[in-house]
């Protein structure tokens, strides 16, 4: 299996975990408030990742040079992302939240293009045709991103009504920007550190960031039972530890912009498994939206390979 094929497999597994996570979040958030849930799932992730790191990279040590990038990636991709998303979802409708997150691919492609251009200018490679070709984002990739956003809109439920909560829109935009920033920072780190090293220390940084918020929520914690524990373990091990590991591997093989487009498959997985497991009814427009999302992702992958 080639590096590109491994990256595609990794991002598919990643979005499967994250798509299913919403079912577990819906159940566990009734017992643990949002930021406390984030702290607990990443505490589990850290323990799980520690033993993997002990096996795969026991001699890879954290250095002072790594700390700023690791800390920034962990805070943006873990703490701030969940802070903005959890608060945004409380203030806007589910469809508006999905569309806001669905804009991540466009933001990622713009940010990816800008950072690569700046890097080329800094290194004096403005006349290097091969470098330009390598960094180029094709028209079909832009089209694929737009098609996937339209698909997310249909999957979430077509609605032109706005909730009127400006703060909610700001929160969701903050979540999208946080994830794009995390992706760019992680790409920089992946060039010089192993994947397990990156995800382990990012999880530690994100976990630490959750602590102040979760301390304010202690009085809101509910009673824990066996199903809650199993859902919490799934969120910690599969969605937080393995999910981020697979995402970092995918960024290394596919790039930030293509991986960001895959994010739009998450609501498709959520509604399909809601249909299978919870008996939720899906409309024809939602099925059409799922087809559009998958078509947009395929178009972007094909264009990236062609370039």
C-alpha positions as CSV (number, residue, x, y, z in Angstrom):
1,X,0.0,0.0,0.0
2,X,1.4,3.4,-1.0
3,X,1.8,6.4,1.3
4,X,-1.2,8.0,-0.5
5,X,-3.4,5.0,-0.1
6,X,-2.5,4.7,3.6
7,X,-3.4,8.4,4.0
8,X,-6.8,7.9,2.4
9,X,-7.5,4.9,4.5
10,X,-6.4,6.8,7.6
11,X,-8.7,9.8,6.9
12,X,-11.7,7.5,6.2
13,X,-11.2,5.7,9.5
14,X,-10.8,9.1,11.2
15,X,-14.0,10.6,9.9
16,X,-15.8,7.3,10.7
17,X,-14.8,7.6,14.4
18,X,-15.6,11.4,14.5
19,X,-19.0,10.8,12.7
20,X,-19.9,8.2,15.3
21,X,-18.6,10.4,18.2
22,X,-21.7,12.6,18.1
23,X,-23.9,9.7,19.3
24,X,-21.6,9.1,22.2
25,X,-21.3,12.8,22.9
26,X,-25.1,13.2,23.0
27,X,-25.2,10.4,25.6
28,X,-22.3,11.4,27.8
29,X,-22.9,15.2,27.8
30,X,-26.0,14.5,29.9
31,X,-23.6,13.5,32.7
32,X,-20.5,15.6,32.0
33,X,-20.7,19.2,30.8
34,X,-19.0,19.9,27.5
35,X,-15.5,21.1,28.7
36,X,-15.4,18.5,31.5
37,X,-16.2,15.8,28.8
38,X,-13.3,17.1,26.8
39,X,-10.9,17.0,29.7
40,X,-12.0,13.4,30.6
41,X,-11.8,12.0,27.0
42,X,-8.3,13.5,26.5
43,X,-7.2,12.2,29.9
44,X,-8.1,8.7,28.6
45,X,-6.4,9.5,25.3
46,X,-3.1,10.5,27.0
47,X,-2.9,7.2,29.0
48,X,-3.6,5.2,25.8
49,X,-1.1,7.2,23.7
50,X,1.6,7.0,26.4
51,X,1.8,3.2,26.1
52,X,1.9,3.5,22.3
53,X,4.6,6.1,22.5
54,X,6.5,3.9,24.9
55,X,6.5,1.1,22.3
56,X,7.0,3.1,19.1
57,X,9.1,6.1,20.1
58,X,10.5,5.6,23.6
59,X,13.6,7.7,23.1
60,X,11.9,10.6,21.4
61,X,12.1,13.4,24.0
62,X,10.3,16.8,24.2
63,X,12.8,19.7,23.7
64,X,12.4,23.4,24.4
65,X,12.3,24.0,20.6
66,X,9.2,21.8,20.3
67,X,7.2,23.3,23.1
68,X,5.8,26.5,21.3
69,X,4.5,24.5,18.3
70,X,3.2,21.6,20.4
71,X,1.5,23.9,22.8
72,X,-0.1,26.1,20.1
73,X,-1.3,23.0,18.1
74,X,-2.8,21.4,21.2
75,X,-4.6,24.5,22.3
76,X,-6.0,25.3,18.9
77,X,-6.9,21.8,17.8
78,X,-8.2,20.5,21.1
79,X,-9.1,23.1,23.7
80,X,-10.1,26.1,21.6
81,X,-11.8,24.0,18.9
82,X,-14.1,22.3,21.4
83,X,-14.6,25.5,23.4
84,X,-15.8,27.4,20.3
85,X,-17.8,24.5,18.8
86,X,-19.6,23.5,22.1
87,X,-20.6,27.1,22.8
88,X,-21.5,27.8,19.2
89,X,-23.9,24.8,19.0
90,X,-25.7,26.1,22.1
91,X,-26.5,29.4,20.3
92,X,-27.2,28.5,16.7
93,X,-29.2,25.7,15.0
94,X,-27.6,22.4,14.2
95,X,-27.8,23.1,10.4
96,X,-26.1,26.5,10.8
97,X,-23.4,24.8,12.9
98,X,-22.8,22.1,10.3
99,X,-22.6,24.6,7.5
100,X,-20.1,26.7,9.5
101,X,-17.9,23.7,10.1
102,X,-18.5,22.7,6.5
103,X,-16.6,25.9,5.5
104,X,-13.4,24.5,6.9
105,X,-12.2,23.2,3.5
106,X,-12.4,26.6,1.9
107,X,-10.6,28.3,4.8
108,X,-8.0,25.5,4.8
109,X,-7.4,25.8,1.1
110,X,-7.0,29.6,1.3
111,X,-4.7,29.3,4.3
112,X,-2.7,26.4,2.7
113,X,-2.2,28.5,-0.5
114,X,-1.2,31.6,1.4
115,X,1.3,29.8,3.7
116,X,2.9,27.9,0.8
117,X,3.2,31.2,-1.2
118,X,4.8,32.9,1.8
119,X,7.2,30.0,2.2
120,X,8.2,30.2,-1.5
121,X,8.8,33.9,-1.3
122,X,10.9,33.5,1.9
123,X,13.0,30.9,0.2
124,X,13.3,32.8,-3.1
125,X,11.5,30.1,-5.2
126,X,9.1,32.4,-7.0
127,X,10.4,31.3,-10.4
128,X,10.6,27.6,-9.7
129,X,7.9,26.1,-11.9
130,X,8.0,22.7,-10.3
131,X,7.5,24.3,-6.8
132,X,4.5,26.3,-8.1
133,X,3.0,23.2,-9.6
134,X,3.4,21.2,-6.4
135,X,1.7,23.9,-4.4
136,X,-1.1,24.6,-6.9
137,X,-4.7,24.0,-5.8
138,X,-6.6,23.2,-9.0
139,X,-10.1,24.5,-10.0
140,X,-11.6,21.0,-9.5
141,X,-10.4,21.0,-5.9
142,X,-12.1,24.3,-5.3
143,X,-15.2,23.0,-7.0
144,X,-15.1,19.8,-4.9
145,X,-15.0,21.8,-1.7
146,X,-18.0,23.9,-2.8
147,X,-20.0,20.8,-3.8
148,X,-19.2,19.2,-0.4
149,X,-20.4,22.3,1.4
150,X,-23.7,22.2,-0.5
151,X,-24.0,18.6,0.4
152,X,-23.5,19.3,4.1
153,X,-26.2,22.0,3.9
154,X,-28.6,19.4,2.5
155,X,-27.6,16.7,5.0
156,X,-28.1,19.1,7.9
157,X,-31.5,20.1,6.6
158,X,-32.1,23.0,4.2
159,X,-32.9,26.2,6.1
160,X,-32.4,29.8,5.1
161,X,-33.5,31.1,8.5
162,X,-30.9,32.6,10.7
163,X,-31.0,32.2,14.5
164,X,-30.0,35.8,15.0
165,X,-27.3,35.0,17.5
166,X,-24.2,36.9,16.2
167,X,-22.1,35.4,19.1
168,X,-23.1,31.9,17.9
169,X,-21.8,32.6,14.4
170,X,-18.6,34.0,15.9
171,X,-18.1,30.9,18.0
172,X,-18.5,28.6,15.0
173,X,-16.2,30.7,12.9
174,X,-13.7,30.5,15.7
175,X,-14.0,26.7,15.7
176,X,-13.4,26.6,11.9
177,X,-10.3,28.9,12.2
178,X,-9.0,26.9,15.2
179,X,-9.1,23.6,13.2
180,X,-7.4,25.1,10.2
181,X,-4.7,26.6,12.4
182,X,-4.2,23.2,14.1
183,X,-3.9,21.5,10.7
184,X,-1.2,23.9,9.5
185,X,0.8,23.7,12.7
186,X,0.6,19.9,12.7
187,X,1.8,19.8,9.1
188,X,4.9,21.8,10.1
189,X,5.6,19.4,13.1
190,X,5.1,16.3,11.0
191,X,8.2,17.1,9.0
192,X,10.5,16.6,12.0
193,X,8.7,14.5,14.6
194,X,7.0,11.1,14.6
195,X,3.1,11.0,14.6
196,X,2.8,9.4,18.0
197,X,5.1,12.1,19.5
198,X,3.0,14.9,18.0
199,X,-0.4,13.6,19.0
200,X,0.7,12.6,22.5
201,X,2.1,16.0,23.4
202,X,-0.7,17.8,21.6
203,X,-3.2,15.8,23.7
204,X,-1.3,16.8,26.9
205,X,-1.4,20.5,25.9
206,X,-5.1,20.3,25.0
207,X,-5.9,18.4,28.3
208,X,-4.1,21.1,30.4
209,X,-6.1,23.8,28.5
210,X,-9.4,22.0,29.5
211,X,-8.7,22.0,33.2
212,X,-9.6,25.6,34.1
213,X,-12.9,25.3,32.2
214,X,-13.8,22.0,33.7
215,X,-13.2,23.2,37.2
216,X,-16.0,25.7,36.7
217,X,-18.3,22.8,35.8
218,X,-17.7,20.4,38.7
219,X,-21.0,21.0,40.3
220,X,-22.8,20.0,37.1
221,X,-21.4,16.5,36.9
222,X,-24.0,13.7,37.1
223,X,-24.1,10.1,38.1
224,X,-21.9,7.7,36.1
225,X,-23.0,4.2,35.0
226,X,-21.6,1.4,32.8
227,X,-22.9,2.7,29.4
228,X,-21.5,6.2,30.2
229,X,-18.0,4.6,30.9
230,X,-18.1,2.7,27.6
231,X,-19.0,5.8,25.6
232,X,-16.3,7.8,27.4
233,X,-13.7,5.1,26.6
234,X,-14.8,5.2,22.9
235,X,-14.5,8.9,22.8
236,X,-11.1,8.9,24.5
237,X,-9.4,5.9,22.7
238,X,-11.1,5.9,19.3
239,X,-12.1,9.5,18.7
240,X,-9.4,11.4,20.6
241,X,-6.3,9.2,20.5
242,X,-6.7,7.1,17.3
243,X,-8.7,9.8,15.5
244,X,-6.0,12.4,15.9
245,X,-3.3,9.8,15.0
246,X,-5.0,8.9,11.8
247,X,-5.6,12.6,11.0
248,X,-1.9,13.5,11.4
249,X,-1.0,10.5,9.1
250,X,-3.5,11.7,6.5
251,X,-2.1,15.3,6.6
252,X,1.3,13.9,5.9
253,X,0.1,12.0,2.8
254,X,-2.7,14.1,1.4
255,X,-2.1,17.7,2.6
256,X,-4.1,20.1,4.7
257,X,-6.7,21.1,2.1
258,X,-7.7,17.6,1.0
259,X,-8.0,16.4,4.6
260,X,-10.2,19.4,5.5
261,X,-12.6,18.4,2.7
262,X,-13.0,15.0,4.3
263,X,-14.2,16.7,7.4
264,X,-17.5,17.3,5.5
265,X,-18.2,13.5,5.5
266,X,-18.6,13.6,9.3
267,X,-22.3,14.8,9.3
268,X,-23.1,12.3,6.5
269,X,-21.8,9.5,8.7
270,X,-23.7,10.8,11.7
271,X,-27.0,11.0,10.0
272,X,-26.5,7.6,8.3
273,X,-25.7,5.8,11.6
274,X,-28.5,7.7,13.2
275,X,-30.7,6.1,10.5
276,X,-29.2,2.6,11.1
277,X,-28.9,2.7,14.9
278,X,-31.5,5.1,16.1
279,X,-34.2,4.7,13.5
280,X,-34.0,8.4,12.4
281,X,-35.8,9.1,9.1
282,X,-33.8,10.6,6.2
283,X,-35.3,12.7,3.5
284,X,-34.5,12.5,-0.2
285,X,-32.7,15.8,0.1
286,X,-30.4,14.4,2.8
287,X,-29.5,11.4,0.7
288,X,-28.8,13.8,-2.2
289,X,-26.6,15.8,0.2
290,X,-24.7,12.7,1.1
291,X,-24.0,11.9,-2.5
292,X,-22.9,15.5,-3.1
293,X,-20.5,15.4,-0.1
294,X,-18.9,12.2,-1.3
295,X,-18.7,13.5,-4.9
296,X,-17.0,16.7,-3.8
297,X,-14.4,14.7,-1.8
298,X,-13.7,12.4,-4.7
299,X,-13.3,15.3,-7.1
300,X,-10.8,16.9,-4.7
301,X,-8.8,13.7,-4.3
302,X,-8.7,13.1,-8.0
303,X,-7.6,16.7,-8.7
304,X,-4.9,16.5,-6.1
305,X,-3.5,13.3,-7.6
306,X,-3.6,14.9,-11.1
307,X,-1.6,17.9,-9.9
